[in-house]
Amino acid sequence: MNKLSAIIITKNEAANIRACLESVAWADEIIVVDSVSSDATVDICRELGAQVHLHEWPGFGMQKNRALSYATHEWIFSIDADERVTPELQSQLINAMYEDNEDGFYVPRLSQFCGKFIHHSGWYPDYVLRLFRRTKGRFSDDMVHERVILEGTAGRLSSPLLHYSYLNEADVQRKTEQYARAGAMQMFESGKAATLADAPLRAGWAFVRTYCLRLGFLDGIAGFNVALMNFKTTYLKYKILKELRSTQP
């Protein structure tokens, strides 16, 4: 059977990483690239047999390409520290490699928001390309919202990858600011600008799209809060972008 390298990037993920690593313990090798964590992340990874490499943070895409560069097996499975492979998905991944008729595979991702799995709001099914041949794929160099660039054919699996993305209100606030700032910097570096009206207008559209068009209201109060988070992230992203442009001569 073709062998698999699981790759993970981390930064202060001591609360998450053990369960993540245990869910991919069946992989032939596990590669972790850590951004110099100040908690027990690295110790836990080494305890569970992962290969750990330390690198400063350059952005999501570049860091995942670093992890990819350390992998030695034909098949790659990319997983984040807050994600878990279920036994059902494990079986599908193994079968996909065994059948050997595609160069990559998308998996649906089922995400949790403050204790509730979200089945609408544009979150599910959130197909992500995670299993691919090492010689056929690489990550885009995006600072945030990176993706796998595949040179070849791709199939789809049906069992979801579980994503424990937002644990509590403090986690929502932290990630809102993190993604907004990274998104603004990426737009800034690509030459984009923002007007005074962009932040409220685009944020309002983000809320309507999530809550109404993508049926977020069917997720109850959690769906409303997801839409509100998208509003805040979008507003802050364009606000920061405008501030960055205003500092230019």
C-alpha positions in Angstrom: 0.0 0.0 0.0 1.2 3.6 -0.7 2.5 5.3 2.4 1.2 8.5 4.0 2.8 11.5 5.6 0.5 13.6 7.8 1.6 17.3 8.0 0.6 19.8 10.6 1.6 23.4 11.5 1.3 24.6 15.1 1.7 27.6 17.3 0.7 27.2 21.0 -1.7 24.3 20.4 -1.1 22.4 23.6 -4.9 22.2 24.2 -5.6 20.7 20.8 -2.6 18.9 19.4 -2.7 15.6 21.4 -6.2 14.7 20.1 -5.2 15.8 16.6 -2.1 13.6 16.6 -4.0 10.6 18.0 -6.5 10.9 15.2 -3.7 10.5 12.6 -1.5 8.0 14.6 -2.1 5.5 11.8 -0.1 7.6 9.3 3.4 6.3 8.3 5.0 9.5 9.5 3.8 12.7 11.1 5.5 16.0 10.4 5.0 19.1 12.6 6.3 22.5 11.8 6.0 24.7 14.9 6.2 28.4 15.1 8.3 28.5 18.3 5.4 27.7 20.7 5.7 29.0 24.3 3.5 26.2 25.7 3.9 22.4 25.7 3.0 21.9 22.0 6.4 20.7 21.0 6.8 18.4 24.0 3.5 16.7 23.3 4.3 16.3 19.6 7.7 14.6 20.4 6.1 12.5 23.1 3.7 11.1 20.4 6.4 10.4 17.9 6.0 13.3 15.5 9.0 14.8 13.7 9.2 18.4 14.9 10.8 21.3 13.0 10.9 24.9 14.4 10.4 27.9 12.1 9.3 31.4 12.6 5.9 32.3 11.3 5.8 33.5 7.6 2.1 33.0 6.9 -0.1 29.9 6.5 0.7 29.0 2.9 4.5 29.3 3.3 4.5 27.4 6.6 2.5 24.5 5.2 4.9 24.3 2.2 7.7 24.0 4.7 5.9 21.1 6.4 5.4 19.6 2.9 9.1 19.8 2.2 9.9 17.5 5.1 7.5 14.8 4.0 9.0 11.7 2.5 6.1 9.5 1.5 4.0 9.5 -1.7 0.7 10.6 -0.2 0.2 13.7 2.0 -2.6 14.4 4.4 -2.7 18.0 5.7 -4.5 18.5 9.0 -4.8 21.5 11.3 -4.3 21.2 15.1 -8.0 21.8 15.8 -9.2 19.1 13.4 -9.8 15.4 13.9 -9.9 12.4 11.6 -12.8 10.0 12.5 -12.4 6.2 12.1 -14.9 6.4 9.2 -12.8 9.1 7.4 -9.6 7.1 8.2 -11.0 4.1 6.3 -12.0 6.3 3.3 -8.5 7.9 3.2 -6.8 4.5 3.3 -9.2 3.1 0.6 -8.6 6.2 -1.6 -4.8 5.6 -1.5 -5.2 1.9 -2.1 -7.5 2.4 -5.1 -4.9 4.8 -6.5 -7.1 6.3 -9.2 -6.9 10.1 -8.4 -4.1 12.5 -7.6 -6.0 14.2 -4.7 -9.2 14.0 -2.7 -11.5 16.6 -1.2 -13.0 15.9 2.2 -16.1 17.6 3.7 -15.3 19.5 6.9 -17.9 19.8 9.7 -17.0 22.7 11.9 -18.0 23.4 15.5 -18.8 26.9 16.8 -18.7 27.3 20.6 -20.0 23.8 21.2 -22.4 23.4 18.2 -21.7 21.8 14.9 -22.8 24.1 12.1 -24.6 22.5 9.1 -25.5 25.7 7.2 -24.2 29.3 7.2 -21.9 28.3 4.2 -19.9 26.1 6.5 -21.0 22.6 5.5 -20.2 20.8 3.4 -17.0 22.7 3.3 -14.9 20.6 0.9 -11.2 21.0 1.4 -8.4 19.3 -0.6 -6.4 17.5 2.1 -5.2 14.2 0.6 -2.9 14.5 -2.4 0.2 13.0 -4.0 3.4 14.8 -2.8 4.6 15.2 -6.4 1.3 16.6 -7.6 0.5 19.3 -5.0 1.7 22.3 -3.1 0.2 25.1 -1.1 -0.5 28.6 -2.3 1.7 31.2 -0.6 -1.3 33.1 0.8 -0.9 34.6 4.3 -4.3 33.3 5.1 -6.9 31.1 3.4 -4.2 29.1 1.7 -5.2 26.3 -0.6 -3.7 23.2 -2.2 -2.7 23.7 -5.9 -3.1 20.3 -7.5 -1.7 19.3 -10.8 -3.9 16.4 -11.6 -7.3 14.9 -11.0 -9.3 15.0 -7.7 -12.1 13.0 -6.2 -14.4 13.5 -3.2 -14.8 11.5 0.0 -18.0 11.6 2.0 -17.0 11.2 5.7 -16.4 14.6 7.3 -13.2 15.9 8.9 -14.2 17.3 12.3 -13.1 20.9 12.9 -13.2 22.3 16.5 -12.6 25.8 15.2 -14.1 28.2 17.8 -14.1 27.0 21.4 -15.5 30.0 23.2 -16.1 33.7 23.0 -12.5 34.6 23.7 -11.4 32.2 20.9 -13.8 33.9 18.5 -12.5 37.3 19.4 -8.9 36.3 19.0 -9.4 34.6 15.7 -11.5 37.4 14.4 -8.7 39.9 15.0 -6.0 37.4 13.7 -7.8 36.6 10.4 -8.9 40.2 9.8 -5.3 41.5 10.2 -3.8 38.7 8.1 -6.5 39.3 5.4 -5.9 43.1 5.4 -2.1 42.6 5.1 -2.6 40.2 2.2 -4.9 42.6 0.4 -2.5 45.5 1.1 0.5 43.6 -0.3 -1.5 42.8 -3.4 -2.1 46.5 -4.0 -5.8 46.7 -3.0 -7.3 49.7 -1.3 -10.4 50.5 0.7 -12.8 53.4 0.8 -14.5 54.8 3.9 -17.7 53.0 2.8 -16.1 49.6 2.2 -16.0 48.4 5.8 -19.7 48.8 6.7 -21.0 47.9 3.3 -18.9 44.7 2.9 -19.5 43.7 6.5 -23.3 44.1 6.1 -23.2 42.0 3.0 -21.1 39.3 4.8 -23.8 39.1 7.5 -26.7 38.9 5.0 -24.9 36.3 2.8 -24.2 34.1 5.9 -27.4 34.4 7.8 -29.9 34.6 4.9 -28.5 33.4 1.6 -26.5 30.6 3.2 -29.4 29.6 5.6 -27.5 30.5 8.7 -30.8 31.0 10.5 -31.4 27.3 10.4 -28.4 26.9 12.8 -30.3 28.9 15.4 -28.4 31.3 17.7 -25.1 29.8 16.7 -25.9 30.7 13.0 -26.6 34.3 14.1 -23.3 34.4 15.9 -21.4 33.0 13.0 -22.9 35.7 10.7 -22.1 38.3 13.4 -18.5 37.1 13.5 -18.2 37.3 9.7 -19.6 40.9 9.9 -16.9 41.8 12.5 -14.1 40.1 10.6 -15.0 41.8 7.3 -15.5 45.2 8.9 -12.1 45.0 10.8 -10.3 43.7 7.7 -11.3 46.7 5.5 -10.8 49.1 8.4 -7.2 47.9 8.8 -6.7 48.0 5.1 -7.8 51.6 4.9 -5.5 52.5 7.8 -2.5 50.7 6.1 -3.1 52.7 2.9 -3.5 56.0 4.8 0.1 55.6 6.2 1.5 55.6 2.7 3.0 58.9 1.5 
